[in-house]
């Protein structure tokens, strides 16, 4: 047997002898020790630090089984020797000692509520949670004492520093940016501790009551402002559409009026052309003269019927003889002169009574019919007003 094998066998035997010789501690002593453990550690552990589960450190029996996701820190004669990987490992009893046990799992750490002040002097209360993992068991064991407490203190100071750079609005709206900034700041400060902060999550941001009320008022004012803007935009659009509709209506009315004027002018021109053609026909001028005289006499008859007091040019009120003379003058002016072959004009005679017809004239048949119509008009006027004074058709 080699010397090293004999030493290993001797050490194993001595450790087993010491275990059998050591009496079991009384129950009262165990309870007293558990009650005196730190407040942050469970009562069934000595020290539940970040990644350190010191639940009765494993005893070096020469053969050590390391669980998955854990790392054992081995010291030989008081000095760091190695980090045991998961699985089967061999140690020298009496010389090697398992000093630390680190968990390589991701672990959450609660950051209790704390007060922070933003850049615009608003006090906030924040709660957060950190998720960390050990990446270097050696640094986590020898780099800092009580890693959990150190990370919590660093997270609190970092949160205050980062929130002091932001305003209240940015703090409430840019929570993701704030989480990233805190994570990067903690990782930079804890690079010598063998840990890495995977993420930081801010659970709650509680502003003061007065700030909350002011925020509610601001939101209400903003909504009222938007509503008024929308109403103004709607009114503006409505007025624009109304003006465009009125403009289109006026354009359409103008176009319709223009077309109607053109149509009326065309109709009037056509009527005038037809009247001119009718005048040029046989007996047309006599018909026009008779129509003008009829309208002239009808107008004065209407005036006499209504009893209005008017100033009539060239006529004396109540003098129907003068009125008839003017009508005959208009008739003769419009009517064409008699042909040379026609007999001379009849001699003036006294006007017949209103009930008797006019005597026949030696003129043409058309002229006789027009004069007969004149006699009827004179009789009508005589019945409507005063008796007609005797007047000849050619009288002035």
LONUPA-646620 format. One line per 2 residues: number of its first residue (from 1); their letters; for each residue x, y, z of C-alpha. Coordinates in steps of 0.001 Angstrom, whole numbers. Layout:
N
NUM> a> X:Y:Z | ...
This chain:
396
1> xx> 0:0:0 | 1374:3430:-949
3> xx> 1990:6202:1535 | -872:8399:264
5> xx> -3314:5515:507 | -2278:4806:4069
7> xx> -2702:8471:4993 | -6189:8549:3414
9> xx> -7222:5393:5271 | -5917:6722:8558
11> xx> -7736:10035:8167 | -10999:8312:7326
13> xx> -10725:6110:10405 | -10009:9070:12664
15> xx> -12969:11086:11351 | -15329:8176:11885
17> xx> -14029:7690:15402 | -14587:11350:16201
19> xx> -18138:11215:14859 | -18980:8233:17027
21> xx> -17332:9790:20073 | -19072:13183:19729
23> xx> -22251:13172:21826 | -25470:14427:20252
25> xx> -26385:18016:21299 | -29426:18336:23534
27> xx> -32734:19505:22084 | -32762:22622:24228
29> xx> -29373:23704:22865 | -30520:23215:19262
31> xx> -33655:25293:19863 | -31640:28050:21539
33> xx> -29213:28155:18610 | -32033:28253:16077
35> xx> -33763:31115:17908 | -30536:33146:17900
37> xx> -30099:32830:14112 | -30345:36025:12013
39> xx> -33857:37332:11272 | -33442:37031:7534
41> xx> -32491:33333:7710 | -34930:30429:8224
43> xx> -34732:28739:11597 | -33571:25442:10135
45> xx> -30437:27013:8597 | -27395:28734:9992
47> xx> -27102:31387:7274 | -29242:31600:4167
49> xx> -27109:34086:2302 | -27255:34663:-1452
51> xx> -26430:31288:-2932 | -25120:30030:398
53> xx> -27091:27200:1946 | -25092:26420:5078
55> xx> -27365:23684:6287 | -24705:21842:8248
57> xx> -21857:21870:5777 | -21073:18436:4395
59> xx> -18437:16436:6316 | -15332:15428:4446
61> xx> -15338:11656:4405 | -12997:11436:1450
63> xx> -15849:10829:-1001 | -18187:13792:-1674
65> xx> -21232:13881:-3948 | -22047:17396:-5140
67> xx> -25724:17979:-6175 | -26650:19525:-9503
69> xx> -26700:23371:-9669 | -24493:23679:-6588
71> xx> -20822:24406:-6011 | -18695:23371:-3022
73> xx> -15771:25618:-2044 | -12946:23484:-640
75> xx> -10189:24852:1586 | -7004:22886:2304
77> xx> -5304:23794:5540 | -7275:27075:5666
79> xx> -6481:28164:2127 | -8724:28022:-936
81> xx> -8029:24856:-2836 | -10733:24160:-5427
83> xx> -14406:24354:-6445 | -16076:20956:-6622
85> xx> -18272:20356:-9662 | -21564:18425:-9496
87> xx> -21013:14692:-9245 | -18433:12451:-7533
89> xx> -15410:14142:-5948 | -12550:12905:-3701
91> xx> -11052:14857:-797 | -8377:14254:1853
93> xx> -10024:13994:5263 | -8403:16156:7900
95> xx> -6662:18372:5352 | -9555:19458:3151
97> xx> -12606:21270:4436 | -15831:22264:2628
99> xx> -15989:25962:3569 | -18933:27230:1416
101> xx> -21826:25765:-507 | -23175:28023:-3260
103> xx> -26387:27578:-5226 | -26096:28324:-8941
105> xx> -29854:28733:-9444 | -31583:32008:-10226
107> xx> -32811:33536:-6994 | -35293:36385:-6342
109> xx> -34590:39100:-3788 | -37302:41377:-2491
111> xx> -36441:45069:-2272 | -38738:46580:337
113> xx> -40563:49860:-243 | -38431:52973:-160
115> xx> -38906:56656:-815 | -37346:58241:-3909
117> xx> -37413:61818:-5204 | -37694:62591:-8910
119> xx> -35920:65417:-10725 | -39043:67615:-10458
121> xx> -39119:67165:-6645 | -41946:64640:-6378
123> xx> -41679:62021:-3652 | -42453:58441:-4707
125> xx> -42519:55112:-2909 | -41222:52134:-4873
127> xx> -41199:48353:-4413 | -38990:46153:-6569
129> xx> -37677:42612:-6931 | -34261:41468:-8189
131> xx> -33368:38206:-9914 | -29721:37230:-9509
133> xx> -27478:34270:-10236 | -23964:33292:-9131
135> xx> -21560:33018:-12042 | -18303:32791:-10037
137> xx> -18550:30817:-6746 | -15024:31870:-5700
139> xx> -15818:35622:-5896 | -19223:35079:-4322
141> xx> -17506:33382:-1364 | -14514:35635:-842
143> xx> -15510:38876:-2584 | -18141:40162:-169
145> xx> -19719:39198:3125 | -23492:38660:3115
147> xx> -24051:39016:-587 | -27827:39192:-265
149> xx> -27704:42215:2010 | -25078:43876:-154
151> xx> -27152:43431:-3309 | -30283:44771:-1599
153> xx> -28474:47893:-368 | -26905:48444:-3772
155> xx> -30293:48066:-5471 | -31886:50641:-3176
157> xx> -29193:53262:-3724 | -29202:52612:-7472
159> xx> -32972:53016:-7666 | -32794:56361:-5859
161> xx> -30025:57529:-8158 | -31799:56520:-11386
163> xx> -35186:57927:-10355 | -33504:61208:-9398
165> xx> -32546:61608:-13068 | -36134:61305:-14339
167> xx> -39248:63409:-14015 | -42503:62076:-12638
169> xx> -44044:61597:-16073 | -41034:59679:-17385
171> xx> -40871:57582:-14223 | -44489:56499:-14677
173> xx> -44324:55993:-18447 | -40801:54585:-18913
175> xx> -40755:51784:-16377 | -38965:49423:-18764
177> xx> -36165:51965:-19251 | -35882:52360:-15489
179> xx> -35639:48587:-14972 | -32864:48332:-17564
181> xx> -30933:51254:-16085 | -31076:49785:-12568
183> xx> -29971:46362:-13816 | -26976:47773:-15673
185> xx> -25930:49940:-12729 | -26044:47008:-10278
187> xx> -24123:44718:-12633 | -21402:47334:-13026
189> xx> -21047:47795:-9265 | -21202:44077:-8390
191> xx> -18771:42787:-11009 | -16290:41762:-8251
193> xx> -18883:39778:-6310 | -19259:36909:-8775
195> xx> -22973:37507:-9288 | -25036:38917:-12139
197> xx> -28409:40660:-11923 | -30591:39168:-14631
199> xx> -33415:41680:-14342 | -35013:44189:-12017
201> xx> -38777:44572:-11891 | -40463:47560:-10246
203> xx> -43647:46176:-8772 | -45344:49349:-7583
205> xx> -44904:53125:-7799 | -46997:55062:-5279
207> xx> -47048:58862:-5600 | -48509:61103:-2858
209> xx> -52273:61606:-2643 | -52055:65247:-3702
211> xx> -50076:64274:-6796 | -52627:61599:-7664
213> xx> -55471:64135:-7406 | -53536:66599:-9570
215> xx> -52941:63873:-12136 | -56660:63090:-12225
217> xx> -57455:66775:-12748 | -54864:66968:-15493
219> xx> -56361:63956:-17251 | -59845:65450:-16988
221> xx> -58625:68782:-18360 | -56831:67048:-21206
223> xx> -59936:65096:-22124 | -62053:68266:-21993
225> xx> -59505:70003:-24211 | -59624:67191:-26736
227> xx> -63421:67243:-26707 | -63487:71004:-27341
229> xx> -60953:70667:-30142 | -63015:67939:-31750
231> xx> -66163:70048:-31457 | -64390:73048:-32999
233> xx> -63062:70905:-35835 | -66534:69486:-36413
235> xx> -68069:73000:-36450 | -65378:74213:-38828
237> xx> -65931:71309:-41176 | -69689:71814:-40982
239> xx> -69376:75503:-41876 | -67031:74697:-44749
241> xx> -69430:72130:-46113 | -72391:74495:-45656
243> xx> -70606:77304:-47502 | -69638:74949:-50290
245> xx> -73243:73778:-50492 | -74523:77395:-50633
247> xx> -71956:78234:-53280 | -72993:75253:-55366
249> xx> -76651:76208:-54882 | -76017:79794:-56016
251> xx> -74059:78566:-59029 | -76856:76204:-59962
253> xx> -79467:78933:-59475 | -77439:81354:-61590
255> xx> -77031:78763:-64315 | -80754:78000:-64197
257> xx> -81636:81704:-64272 | -79297:82227:-67221
259> xx> -80847:79350:-69107 | -84355:80604:-68237
261> xx> -83427:84113:-69434 | -82104:82694:-72684
263> xx> -85259:80634:-73135 | -87492:83642:-72351
265> xx> -85532:85800:-74785 | -85821:83130:-77456
267> xx> -89566:82851:-76781 | -90002:86643:-76902
269> xx> -88014:86845:-80135 | -90085:84075:-81637
271> xx> -93289:85804:-80492 | -92129:89075:-82016
273> xx> -91235:87318:-85245 | -94692:85781:-85395
275> xx> -96388:89092:-84565 | -94364:90821:-87260
277> xx> -95335:88134:-89730 | -98981:88500:-88702
279> xx> -98824:92288:-89123 | -97396:91933:-92604
281> xx> -100299:89663:-93540 | -103595:91048:-94945
283> xx> -105544:93004:-92321 | -102713:92702:-89793
285> xx> -102145:96397:-89171 | -105877:97047:-88677
287> xx> -105967:94229:-86120 | -102983:95681:-84266
289> xx> -104529:99132:-84194 | -107812:97782:-82908
291> xx> -106047:95789:-80191 | -104086:98839:-79028
293> xx> -107244:100929:-78905 | -109070:98203:-76981
295> xx> -106343:98027:-74369 | -106265:101793:-74055
297> xx> -110011:102006:-73527 | -110005:98975:-71151
299> xx> -107358:100608:-69005 | -109421:103760:-68537
301> xx> -112565:101708:-67932 | -110785:99866:-65156
303> xx> -109741:103189:-63637 | -113342:104442:-63763
305> xx> -114620:101225:-62189 | -112219:101310:-59254
307> xx> -112795:104990:-58566 | -109123:105828:-58038
309> xx> -107951:109399:-58380 | -105148:109527:-60939
311> xx> -103494:112120:-63112 | -103909:110942:-66703
313> xx> -101876:112686:-69402 | -103899:114253:-72217
315> xx> -107290:113435:-70682 | -109699:115223:-68397
317> xx> -111345:113145:-65640 | -114963:112461:-66606
319> xx> -114463:113592:-70236 | -115133:110315:-72041
321> xx> -115405:112063:-75393 | -111794:113098:-75185
323> xx> -110877:109557:-74150 | -112643:108077:-77194
325> xx> -111029:110651:-79453 | -107588:109588:-78202
327> xx> -108439:105937:-78721 | -109538:106579:-82328
329> xx> -106423:108634:-82938 | -104294:105703:-81775
331> xx> -106284:103363:-83967 | -105845:105532:-87074
333> xx> -102130:105991:-86350 | -101521:102271:-86165
335> xx> -103935:101281:-88970 | -102770:101683:-92624
337> xx> -104300:104403:-94788 | -107191:103534:-97136
339> xx> -106386:102613:-100707 | -107035:105184:-103492
341> xx> -109864:103123:-104906 | -111728:103179:-101630
343> xx> -114429:105811:-101206 | -113797:108939:-99182
345> xx> -114123:109005:-95442 | -117628:109347:-94121
347> xx> -118844:112710:-92984 | -118963:113316:-89291
349> xx> -122191:112379:-87639 | -123461:112634:-84182
351> xx> -122581:109774:-81884 | -125399:107288:-81464
353> xx> -127012:106537:-78185 | -125469:103832:-76006
355> xx> -128211:101377:-76986 | -128080:101925:-80780
357> xx> -125394:100459:-83088 | -123060:102558:-85197
359> xx> -124163:103359:-88753 | -122507:101471:-91563
361> xx> -119392:102987:-93182 | -118583:103045:-96895
363> xx> -115046:101719:-96146 | -113914:98180:-96724
365> xx> -115417:95239:-94882 | -112520:94978:-92427
367> xx> -112742:98637:-91577 | -116454:98345:-91054
369> xx> -115944:95509:-88603 | -113324:97490:-86668
371> xx> -115579:100512:-86487 | -118395:98304:-85282
373> xx> -116118:97061:-82516 | -115305:100668:-81674
375> xx> -119006:101451:-81362 | -119443:98527:-78973
377> xx> -116538:99790:-76826 | -118028:103251:-76735
379> xx> -121399:101881:-75699 | -119710:99793:-72961
381> xx> -117882:102787:-71594 | -121045:104872:-71733
383> xx> -122852:102365:-69556 | -119885:102107:-67156
385> xx> -119535:105861:-66547 | -121103:109116:-67802
387> xx> -122850:109289:-71193 | -120494:109701:-74117
389> xx> -120496:113092:-75701 | -121021:113179:-79485
391> xx> -117692:112671:-81169 | -116673:111690:-84641
393> xx> -114199:108877:-85217 | -111728:111318:-86673
395> xx> -112178:113969:-83995 | -109179:115292:-82184
